[in-house]
Amino acid sequence: MLPNQMVKSMIGKVIKVEMKGEENSLVGRLESVDDYMNLHLSNAMEYKGSEKVRALGDIVLRGNNIILIQPYED
């Protein structure tokens, strides 16, 4: 399965995203993804380790700044 197909299969699920140059991770429900791997997350939260830092709400992440996308388990 191609990476973009795998990410598209996670639409509607809660995912964890790590960004380039950031020590914090983002967790939210994946609403949509495009061919450039830009992500739209709803109910996004910022975490430092397992500690919740702040609520971000709806956000859009630029694909070329994303290092890791994975399903999120509590």
N, C-alpha and C positions, 0 to 999 in steps of 0.2 A: 504494500500500500504506500502510495506517495505521501510525503509529509503534509501537504495541503489537504489531501483527502482525509487523513487521519484527524487533523485539526477540525475540519468541517464536520466530521462524525461526532465531535464533542459539543456541538452547538446545543444549547439548552442545559448543559451540565456545568457544575462548578469546577473551575480549573485554577491552578496555581501558575503564575508567570514570574520568571526572573528576568530582570532587565540588565542590559549592559551598564557597567559602572555603578550599580546600586547594590547595597548590602541587604536592603529590604525586599520582600517579595509581595506580590499582589495576588489576591484571591477574589474571584467573582464569577458570576454566571456568564458564560460565553453566549452572546446574542448573535454575533455575526463575525465573519472573517472574509477577507477578499484575497485576490491572487498575490498580493504583496505581503500577506500575512499580517496586515493591520487588523487588530482585534477590537471589538466593541464588547466591553464587560459592563454588566449591571450589578448593583449592590456590591461594588468593589470595596475591599478592605485592604489596608496596608499592614503587613506583619513584619516584625523584627524577630527572627527565630520563631517561637510559638506565641509570642506576645503581640496582641493587637495594638497597633499604633494609632490608626485613625480610620474613619469611614470616608470613602471617596465618592460613593454613588456611581453614576454612569460615567465611564471613561472610555477613551479611544487610545490604544497603544500603537505606536508606529512599528511596523514589522521589522525594520532593520535594526531596531534597538532591543529586540527580544532574544534572549539566550536560551530559555527553557520554557516549554509549555507542558504541563502534566495534569492529569486528573487530580482533584483534591480530595483527600480523606481527612476527616477530623482527627 
